[in-house]
Amino acid sequence: MLARVTGDSADELERALASASENVVALDAEDGRYAVAVHKVTYVKRFARESRVGFGAG
């Protein structure tokens, strides 16, 4: 999945993945809001110049 999200949303996802304390993170994107199950995310790639996050779920 690839989503263009706000920088704050990308930061929130990274924090949730690092701490594993949250089950679901809401990402604000151009086309709406995504609810992401943190425990199902297998990788994240963040593009620095553009506010995009791509991740895989297993």
MMTF fields as JSON, N, C-alpha, C and O atoms, coordinates in Angstrom:
{
  "mmtfVersion": "1.0.0",
  "mmtfProducer": "UNKNOWN",
  "numBonds": 231,
  "numAtoms": 232,
  "numGroups": 58,
  "numChains": 1,
  "numModels": 1,
  "chainsPerModel": [1],
  "groupsPerChain": [58],
  "chainIdList": ["A"],
  "bondAtomList": [4, 2, 8, 6, 12, 10, 16, 14, 20, 18, 24, 22, 28, 26, 32, 30, 36, 34, 40, 38, 44, 42, 48, 46, 52, 50, 56, 54, 60, 58, 64, 62, 68, 66, 72, 70, 76, 74, 80, 78, 84, 82, 88, 86, 92, 90, 96, 94, 100, 98, 104, 102, 108, 106, 112, 110, 116, 114, 120, 118, 124, 122, 128, 126, 132, 130, 136, 134, 140, 138, 144, 142, 148, 146, 152, 150, 156, 154, 160, 158, 164, 162, 168, 166, 172, 170, 176, 174, 180, 178, 184, 182, 188, 186, 192, 190, 196, 194, 200, 198, 204, 202, 208, 206, 212, 210, 216, 214, 220, 218, 224, 222, 228, 226],
  "bondOrderList": [1, 1, 1, 1, 1, 1, 1, 1, 1, 1, 1, 1, 1, 1, 1, 1, 1, 1, 1, 1, 1, 1, 1, 1, 1, 1, 1, 1, 1, 1, 1, 1, 1, 1, 1, 1, 1, 1, 1, 1, 1, 1, 1, 1, 1, 1, 1, 1, 1, 1, 1, 1, 1, 1, 1, 1, 1],
  "groupList": [{"groupName": "MET", "atomNameList": ["N", "CA", "C", "O"], "elementList": ["N", "C", "C", "O"], "formalChargeList": [0, 0, 0, 0], "bondAtomList": [1, 0, 2, 1, 3, 2], "bondOrderList": [1, 1, 2], "singleLetterCode": "M", "chemCompType": "L-PEPTIDE LINKING"}, {"groupName": "LEU", "atomNameList": ["N", "CA", "C", "O"], "elementList": ["N", "C", "C", "O"], "formalChargeList": [0, 0, 0, 0], "bondAtomList": [1, 0, 2, 1, 3, 2], "bondOrderList": [1, 1, 2], "singleLetterCode": "L", "chemCompType": "L-PEPTIDE LINKING"}, {"groupName": "ALA", "atomNameList": ["N", "CA", "C", "O"], "elementList": ["N", "C", "C", "O"], "formalChargeList": [0, 0, 0, 0], "bondAtomList": [1, 0, 2, 1, 3, 2], "bondOrderList": [1, 1, 2], "singleLetterCode": "A", "chemCompType": "L-PEPTIDE LINKING"}, {"groupName": "ARG", "atomNameList": ["N", "CA", "C", "O"], "elementList": ["N", "C", "C", "O"], "formalChargeList": [0, 0, 0, 0], "bondAtomList": [1, 0, 2, 1, 3, 2], "bondOrderList": [1, 1, 2], "singleLetterCode": "R", "chemCompType": "L-PEPTIDE LINKING"}, {"groupName": "VAL", "atomNameList": ["N", "CA", "C", "O"], "elementList": ["N", "C", "C", "O"], "formalChargeList": [0, 0, 0, 0], "bondAtomList": [1, 0, 2, 1, 3, 2], "bondOrderList": [1, 1, 2], "singleLetterCode": "V", "chemCompType": "L-PEPTIDE LINKING"}, {"groupName": "THR", "atomNameList": ["N", "CA", "C", "O"], "elementList": ["N", "C", "C", "O"], "formalChargeList": [0, 0, 0, 0], "bondAtomList": [1, 0, 2, 1, 3, 2], "bondOrderList": [1, 1, 2], "singleLetterCode": "T", "chemCompType": "L-PEPTIDE LINKING"}, {"groupName": "GLY", "atomNameList": ["N", "CA", "C", "O"], "elementList": ["N", "C", "C", "O"], "formalChargeList": [0, 0, 0, 0], "bondAtomList": [1, 0, 2, 1, 3, 2], "bondOrderList": [1, 1, 2], "singleLetterCode": "G", "chemCompType": "PEPTIDE LINKING"}, {"groupName": "ASP", "atomNameList": ["N", "CA", "C", "O"], "elementList": ["N", "C", "C", "O"], "formalChargeList": [0, 0, 0, 0], "bondAtomList": [1, 0, 2, 1, 3, 2], "bondOrderList": [1, 1, 2], "singleLetterCode": "D", "chemCompType": "L-PEPTIDE LINKING"}, {"groupName": "SER", "atomNameList": ["N", "CA", "C", "O"], "elementList": ["N", "C", "C", "O"], "formalChargeList": [0, 0, 0, 0], "bondAtomList": [1, 0, 2, 1, 3, 2], "bondOrderList": [1, 1, 2], "singleLetterCode": "S", "chemCompType": "L-PEPTIDE LINKING"}, {"groupName": "GLU", "atomNameList": ["N", "CA", "C", "O"], "elementList": ["N", "C", "C", "O"], "formalChargeList": [0, 0, 0, 0], "bondAtomList": [1, 0, 2, 1, 3, 2], "bondOrderList": [1, 1, 2], "singleLetterCode": "E", "chemCompType": "L-PEPTIDE LINKING"}, {"groupName": "ASN", "atomNameList": ["N", "CA", "C", "O"], "elementList": ["N", "C", "C", "O"], "formalChargeList": [0, 0, 0, 0], "bondAtomList": [1, 0, 2, 1, 3, 2], "bondOrderList": [1, 1, 2], "singleLetterCode": "N", "chemCompType": "L-PEPTIDE LINKING"}, {"groupName": "TYR", "atomNameList": ["N", "CA", "C", "O"], "elementList": ["N", "C", "C", "O"], "formalChargeList": [0, 0, 0, 0], "bondAtomList": [1, 0, 2, 1, 3, 2], "bondOrderList": [1, 1, 2], "singleLetterCode": "Y", "chemCompType": "L-PEPTIDE LINKING"}, {"groupName": "HIS", "atomNameList": ["N", "CA", "C", "O"], "elementList": ["N", "C", "C", "O"], "formalChargeList": [0, 0, 0, 0], "bondAtomList": [1, 0, 2, 1, 3, 2], "bondOrderList": [1, 1, 2], "singleLetterCode": "H", "chemCompType": "L-PEPTIDE LINKING"}, {"groupName": "LYS", "atomNameList": ["N", "CA", "C", "O"], "elementList": ["N", "C", "C", "O"], "formalChargeList": [0, 0, 0, 0], "bondAtomList": [1, 0, 2, 1, 3, 2], "bondOrderList": [1, 1, 2], "singleLetterCode": "K", "chemCompType": "L-PEPTIDE LINKING"}, {"groupName": "PHE", "atomNameList": ["N", "CA", "C", "O"], "elementList": ["N", "C", "C", "O"], "formalChargeList": [0, 0, 0, 0], "bondAtomList": [1, 0, 2, 1, 3, 2], "bondOrderList": [1, 1, 2], "singleLetterCode": "F", "chemCompType": "L-PEPTIDE LINKING"}],
  "groupTypeList": [0, 1, 2, 3, 4, 5, 6, 7, 8, 2, 7, 9, 1, 9, 3, 2, 1, 2, 8, 2, 8, 9, 10, 4, 4, 2, 1, 7, 2, 9, 7, 6, 3, 11, 2, 4, 2, 4, 12, 13, 4, 5, 11, 4, 13, 3, 14, 2, 3, 9, 8, 3, 4, 6, 14, 6, 2, 6],
  "groupIdList": [1, 2, 3, 4, 5, 6, 7, 8, 9, 10, 11, 12, 13, 14, 15, 16, 17, 18, 19, 20, 21, 22, 23, 24, 25, 26, 27, 28, 29, 30, 31, 32, 33, 34, 35, 36, 37, 38, 39, 40, 41, 42, 43, 44, 45, 46, 47, 48, 49, 50, 51, 52, 53, 54, 55, 56, 57, 58],
  "secStructList": [7, 3, 3, 3, 5, 7, 2, 2, 2, 2, 2, 2, 2, 2, 2, 2, 2, 2, 2, 7, 7, 7, 1, 3, 3, 3, 3, 3, 3, 6, 6, 3, 3, 3, 3, 3, 3, 4, 4, 4, 3, 3, 3, 3, 3, 3, 3, 6, 6, 6, 6, 3, 3, 3, 3, 3, 3, 7],
  "xCoordList": [0.841, 0.0, 0.888, 1.936, 0.474, 1.179, 0.155, -0.92, 0.487, -0.427, 0.365, 1.451, -0.165, 0.437, -0.2, -1.379, 0.602, 0.081, 0.782, 1.784, 0.236, 0.87, 2.138, 2.269, 3.047, 4.263, 3.959, 4.618, 2.957, 2.564, 2.044, 2.337, 1.277, 0.765, 1.898, 1.894, 2.856, 4.003, 4.807, 5.257, 4.987, 5.691, 4.944, 5.558, 3.632, 2.816, 2.939, 3.036, 2.935, 3.097, 4.462, 4.559, 5.503, 6.843, 6.928, 7.542, 6.325, 6.333, 5.588, 6.052, 4.439, 3.644, 4.396, 4.346, 5.093, 5.865, 7.032, 7.359, 7.652, 8.798, 8.383, 9.105, 7.248, 6.834, 5.964, 5.926, 5.271, 4.346, 3.287, 2.737, 3.002, 2.001, 0.6, -0.401, 0.54, -0.756, -1.129, -0.264, -2.42, -2.89, -3.246, -3.018, -3.813, -4.269, -3.818, -3.891, -3.351, -2.955, -3.8, -3.991, -4.304, -5.062, -4.112, -3.437, -4.064, -3.221, -4.104, -5.03, -3.824, -4.537, -3.824, -2.645, -4.544, -3.983, -4.778, -5.823, -4.266, -4.948, -6.355, -7.274, -6.52, -7.802, -8.666, -9.647, -8.318, -9.138, -8.289, -7.129, -8.876, -8.195, -8.102, -9.083, -6.918, -6.682, -6.494, -5.804, -7.095, -6.843, -5.906, -6.242, -4.728, -3.699, -3.493, -3.231, -3.614, -3.334, -1.818, -1.176, -1.252, 0.201, 0.869, 1.94, 0.275, 0.896, 0.956, 1.635, 0.255, 0.281, 1.256, 1.46, 1.854, 2.8, 4.131, 4.686, 4.648, 5.915, 7.085, 8.225, 6.827, 7.892, 7.281, 6.114, 8.101, 7.682, 8.814, 9.981, 8.47, 9.443, 8.905, 7.812, 9.68, 9.254, 10.081, 11.31, 9.402, 10.052, 10.227, 9.246, 11.464, 11.772, 11.216, 10.628, 11.385, 10.967, 9.461, 8.903, 8.808, 7.36, 6.804, 7.443, 5.657, 5.051, 4.277, 3.049, 5.036, 4.409, 4.939, 6.087, 4.083, 4.477, 3.987, 2.823, 4.873, 4.476, 4.773, 5.816, 3.874, 4.137, 3.458, 2.503, 3.974, 3.412, 2.802, 3.276, 1.764, 1.127, 1.21, 0.995, 1.519, 1.67, 0.497, 0.497],
  "yCoordList": [-1.166, 0.0, 1.232, 1.257, 2.224, 3.501, 4.587, 4.608, 5.487, 6.579, 7.85, 7.833, 8.938, 10.254, 10.814, 11.167, 10.887, 11.269, 12.531, 12.972, 13.091, 14.249, 13.793, 12.623, 14.704, 14.392, 13.931, 13.032, 14.55, 14.157, 12.724, 11.979, 12.339, 10.97, 9.962, 8.9, 10.294, 9.403, 9.267, 8.174, 10.377, 10.344, 9.473, 8.692, 9.606, 8.819, 7.322, 6.516, 6.954, 5.55, 5.039, 3.943, 5.806, 5.389, 5.216, 4.262, 6.119, 6.004, 4.751, 4.035, 4.493, 3.317, 2.027, 1.077, 1.991, 0.798, 0.6, -0.533, 1.677, 1.579, 1.145, 0.387, 1.602, 1.307, 0.062, -0.581, -0.283, -1.435, -1.343, -2.36, -0.124, 0.037, 0.308, 0.131, 0.734, 1.016, -0.109, -0.662, -0.455, -1.499, -0.957, -1.615, 0.255, 0.86, 2.314, 3.031, 2.738, 4.125, 4.67, 3.994, 5.879, 6.535, 7.433, 8.286, 7.234, 8.054, 8.971, 8.508, 10.263, 11.225, 11.294, 11.64, 10.962, 10.942, 11.87, 12.393, 12.066, 12.939, 12.454, 13.256, 11.146, 10.596, 10.09, 9.382, 10.439, 10.035, 9.664, 10.062, 8.907, 8.509, 6.986, 6.295, 6.47, 5.038, 4.608, 5.285, 3.497, 2.876, 1.701, 0.788, 1.735, 0.732, -0.113, 0.419, -1.428, -2.355, -2.479, -3.112, -1.886, -1.783, -3.153, -3.31, -4.134, -5.46, -6.206, -7.228, -5.714, -6.362, -5.713, -6.229, -4.601, -3.91, -4.644, -4.876, -5.012, -5.734, -4.836, -5.124, -3.768, -2.808, -1.465, -1.369, -0.428, 0.93, 1.581, 1.456, 2.271, 3.071, 4.489, 4.742, 5.4, 6.796, 7.591, 7.518, 8.346, 9.201, 10.578, 11.233, 11.015, 12.24, 13.503, 14.333, 13.669, 14.913, 15.019, 16.11, 13.917, 13.914, 13.221, 12.319, 13.616, 12.975, 11.743, 11.746, 10.697, 9.433, 8.332, 8.363, 7.364, 6.187, 4.979, 4.91, 4.034, 2.758, 1.681, 1.715, 0.727, -0.342, -1.618, -1.605, -2.715, -4.027, -4.637, -4.415, -5.395, -6.092, -7.58, -8.051, -8.302, -9.749, -10.512, -11.742],
  "zCoordList": [0.0, 0.0, 0.0, 0.647, -0.71, -0.734, -0.448, -1.048, 0.468, 0.806, 0.994, 1.575, 0.514, 0.729, 1.995, 2.011, 3.053, 4.367, 4.867, 4.303, 5.925, 6.543, 7.267, 7.627, 7.47, 8.208, 9.625, 10.148, 10.245, 11.602, 11.64, 12.576, 10.631, 10.581, 10.4, 11.022, 9.555, 9.351, 10.639, 10.982, 11.35, 12.639, 13.643, 14.37, 13.681, 14.618, 14.332, 15.258, 13.049, 12.683, 13.128, 13.681, 12.899, 13.317, 14.829, 15.307, 15.58, 17.048, 17.505, 18.392, 16.896, 17.266, 16.962, 17.743, 15.825, 15.48, 16.439, 16.794, 16.852, 17.763, 19.156, 19.803, 19.625, 20.993, 21.095, 22.144, 20.026, 19.993, 21.093, 21.516, 21.554, 22.606, 22.041, 22.736, 20.791, 20.177, 19.228, 18.548, 19.177, 18.272, 16.904, 15.888, 16.876, 15.626, 15.58, 16.577, 14.407, 14.188, 13.047, 12.036, 13.201, 12.143, 11.367, 11.944, 10.052, 9.179, 8.35, 7.684, 8.387, 7.552, 6.209, 6.143, 5.136, 3.787, 2.883, 3.27, 1.675, 0.708, 0.393, 0.229, 0.311, -0.115, 1.036, 0.805, 2.257, 3.396, 4.593, 4.702, 5.475, 6.707, 6.718, 6.445, 7.033, 7.091, 8.534, 9.296, 8.919, 10.215, 9.943, 9.189, 10.567, 10.309, 11.563, 12.641, 11.414, 12.512, 12.635, 11.796, 13.661, 13.814, 13.823, 13.236, 14.465, 14.569, 13.243, 13.144, 12.219, 10.91, 9.931, 8.832, 10.312, 9.44, 9.483, 10.557, 8.296, 8.244, 7.858, 8.221, 7.137, 6.822, 6.467, 6.088, 6.598, 6.246, 5.477, 5.848, 4.415, 3.673, 3.633, 3.126, 4.169, 4.204, 3.215, 3.211, 2.384, 1.409, 2.032, 2.385, 2.166, 2.909, 2.261, 2.954, 0.967, 0.324, 0.202, 0.319, -0.027, -0.131, 1.099, 1.64, 1.538, 2.697, 2.238, 2.152, 1.948, 1.534, 2.433, 2.877, 2.689, 3.45, 2.687, 2.293, 2.48, 1.88, 2.898, 3.55, 3.043, 3.991, 3.546, 2.769, 4.057, 3.745, 4.986, 6.1, 4.791, 5.906, 5.658, 4.541, 6.691, 6.571, 7.064, 7.019]
}
